[in-house]
Structures are given as structure tokens and as C-alpha cells.
């Protein structure tokens, strides 16, 4: 059964987000404080699993998705060394950038992309978007009131305000928000990484939870960068798609 053509939203969700979240739980466990008690090579086990899954996935996906995965990995390396090592926004267990992280960014990006493009998901897009917005607001509010997560709440509100004017990308980014929430909760629970009590460990007026609720705002930079690189590599095709879209909108109006 084709994922994108599947008529079942449950099938599409399981084959994308379900497997992705399961991989979070299993993959990050290999770099968790539980494994550290057993072996000094915990992070290398996580690296090996991530690379194996990445290249298996890479082998089966389309050429378009292959390109986006490569761009996501490259930008993932740049972003991780910038935000974690240079700016100290968060810190990994061994104070390095684990190899599985940049490759994991690509894996997250593609899973969310395939989920949002599935036909069965598109059929319930508006209802799903409303549900996700309500869930996100409740989640961020809980973190704000119970964990004093001002930093996360501010980023959440900024994210939702930005998405008000982006109807075509809204489902993708709302789903990305939820996926990052799951990733961050699993990673910090396993103590694979941690966030300081204030933003960047500098801004005292922005208290932060570990993890902050709206950190997906920074993941959007990866998504936008991946899309931009793809557009630059396929300018003529992208322009042709834009022209077709304009013609379709004119015919509807």
C-alpha cells in the first residue's frame, strides 16, 4: 500500500510519526544514562543505529526526498555546532555533537514531510490543524504555569503567529512542533542532553524548562534552509510549479 495514496489516516500516521516516535524511544535509549551504567560506548551504539536506519531509508525513498535528506544533514551539522557548541543554547551529555543528531534531523524532517503529504491526512487537514493548535497551546501553558517556561511559551506564541499567514505550510510545521516535543521529552528524560534554566544560560528574563516547550521554532530554520537549498538546485522546476499554481488560483477566482 502506498503511504501517500493510503485512504487510512491511521496507517499514514503509524508509518510516519508512529515509527519515528518509536525510534526516538529506542534510539535515544542507547545514549541514555541507563546505558552509560553499562558501557562507555553508549553514544557510538546510538550513532551506529541512526546511520543504519538513515541509509536504509535513504535507499528506499524517491530522488527528491534523497536530496532533501542530504540538505537536512548538512544544515543539521551547521545548526548543531552553532547553537550547541558556539552559543551554548543546550548541551549534550558528552559536551559534543553526537553523530546521530544531524542525521536524526533529516529523519525527523522526512517523516513529518511524508505525513503531511499523505492523501488521507490532507483530507482531514483543517480538523487536524485545529486540534494541534489547541493541544500546543495547552501544552505550552502547562509548561509556563508549572515549570515557569517563559522561553518556551514565547517561542510557541511566535510560532503560531507566523503560521497564521502560512496556510500551505501550517500542517507541516504544527506536526513538526509536536514531533520536536516528543523528541525533546525523550532526549532530556534519558539525559542525552539538557537545557539551562534560562535561555542560552544568559537571559534571566527568559526562564526555561528542560526542555522548553516551543523549541521547534529553531527547527523551522532547518526546514526552511532545506527547502531553500532544494529550490536553488531546481529553480526551473520550482518556477514552473509556481506558475501552474498561479494559473490554478486565477481559474478558481
Secondary structure, 3 states (H helix, E strand, C coil): CCCCCCCCHHHHHHHHHHHHHHHHHHHHHCCCHHHHCCCCCHHHHHHHHHHHHHHHHHHHCCHHHHHHHHHHHHHHHHHHHHHHHHCCCCEECCCCCCHHHHHHHHHHHHHHHHHHHCHHHHCCHHHHHHHHHHHHHHHHHHHHHHHCCHHHHHHHHHHHHHHCCCCCCHHHHHHHHHHHHHHHHHHHHCCCEECCCEECCCEEEEECCCCCCCCHHHHHHHHHHHHHHHHHHCHHHHHHHHHHHHHHHHHHC
